[in-house]
């Protein structure tokens, strides 16, 4: 049977809980005895059939790390209930910033990206409607 291959966009607290949960419930029995898991079998699939194959984030503290390390990197602050997540083989890649970033990811050396003064001036001086239209993906 094939695995369910997933890609994660944004390796934050929710992704951390998901990846920890996949690891925590990896070997759950089919009889429903796993505490905290409503269904250990959905159709032919079990938690062990879910495989993380790609991940993207805009925080350089996570980019370049395997997902099993990136889910515990700052600023993530979710509860650790499965600290021994095995290596996934999926290395977090840098994502594109289309709609900004939260304030806790400041513009320091370890933050998202560096903006040049020229690009800031260009954004401030653009007044046409076409330049303010949202970019399509």
N, C-alpha and C positions, 0 to 999 in steps of 0.2 A: 504494500500500500504506500502511496506517496505521502510525503510530509506536507504540512501546511507551512509554506515559506512566507515570512512576513518581513516587511521593511518598516523601520521606525523613523518618523520624521519628528525630531525634537526629543532628545534623550533626557527628559526631565523626570519629575517625581512619578507621574503616571507610568512612564516607560519603565522606571525602576521597579515599581510594584508589579507590573506585568512580567518582566523578565525574572524577578525573584519568584513570582508565583509559578511560572513555567518550571523553574528549577525545583522549587519546593514540592510541587505536586507531580514531579516527573514519574515517579514509580507508585502512584496511588492504585489501590485495588479497584476492580470494576464493581464491587459490591456497594459502593457509596459510603464506605466507612471513613473517608477522608474528611476531617473536620475543616470547615471553612470552604469547601468546594461543593457546590450544589450538584453538579453532574460531572462525574469523572469520565464518562463516556458519552460523547455526542455523535450519534451515527457510528461510524467505525473509528472515530478519532479520539485519542486520549491526550492529556497535556504533553506527554512525551513526543507527540507527533508535530508539535509547533516548534518551528526552527527560525531563529532570527538570522536573516541572510544579508541585511543591509541596514545602515542607520545613518542619519544626518542630523547635524546640530550646528548652531552658529557660534557656540562658545568654544574658544580655542583650548580651554582646559579639558575638553572632552574629545576634540578632533584628534584623530590619530591613535586613540585608545581602542582596545577591544571593548565591545558592549558590556562585558562583565565587569570592567573597571570603570567605564564612563558612567554607569548608572549610580555609582557611589561618589563621583566627583562633585565638588562644589559647583553651583550653589544648591544642588539637590539636598533635600533635608527629609526625605520620606523615611519612615521607620524601616530598619533593617530586620527582616524576619528570616532571611536566608542569605547569610553572608558568604556562603561557599558556592557561588554561582560559577559553573564551569566556563571555560573559554568558549566563546561562540564562533570565533573565526571571522566575525563581521567587525571590520574596523570602521569607526565613526568617521564619516567624510564631512567636509565643510558644506553647509547648506547656503542657499541664497537668502539674503535679507530683503524682503519685498515690502514689509509693513512695519518696520522698526523693531525695537527690542525693549525689554523691560528695564526699569531704572536700576535694578540690582545688578545688572550687567553693564557696569560703567565703562567709560572709554579709556581704561588704563591699558598698560602693555599686555596684560593677559586677557583682555576683553575681546570683543567681537572682531572688529576691524578698524583700520585707521582711515579717517576721512581726510582728504586733502583740502587745503584752504580754497583751492581753485574750484573744487566740486561744490563746496558750500556757497561760494559766490555765484556760481552758475545757477544753483537752485534758487537763491534769493532773487536774482535778477530776472528769472524767467517769469513772464506774465501771461503768456498765451494760454488759451484753454487746452490746446493740444499737449503742452508740456505738463499741465496739471492733471491730465487724464490718467487713471490708473493703468499700470502696465499689465498686459495680458501674460499669462503663464504659458 
